[in-house]
């Protein structure tokens, strides 16, 4: 089992994104730094547009992730509704 991760700048907008990711990925762990938040998850991590919208209270385009994205690892599968990081087996 290998971890995938995604890291964002720490700011008001990313707090809602991180909360949404944690809601949809119960095995994920968070590493908070002063200017960055990194989320690790075993094998797969899913960002769902609908969950982010619930936490933000507004419409959200998954392309907005890239505004505050620092780095990520894993294979990317992206649709209008989900952004998934995983390792192929």
C-alpha positions, 0 to 999 in steps of 0.5 A: 500500500502506498500513500497518495497526497495533495498539498494546498496553500493554507487560506480561508478557501482551502479550509473548506476544501480540506474539510470536504476531502476529509469528509469523503476520505475517512482514512486520510490524515492531515499535516498542517504547516504554517503555510501549507496543508498536506493530506495523505491517504492510502492508495486513493484520495477523492475530491468530490465537487458536491462535497466541496460545494456543501462545505463552501456554500457556493458552486465550485468548479474542480479546476479551482483546486489548481489555484491553491495547489502546491503539489500532489502525487499519484495518478490523476483521474479528473471529471467535472464531478471528481478529482481522484488520485490513486496508484494503479495496481 
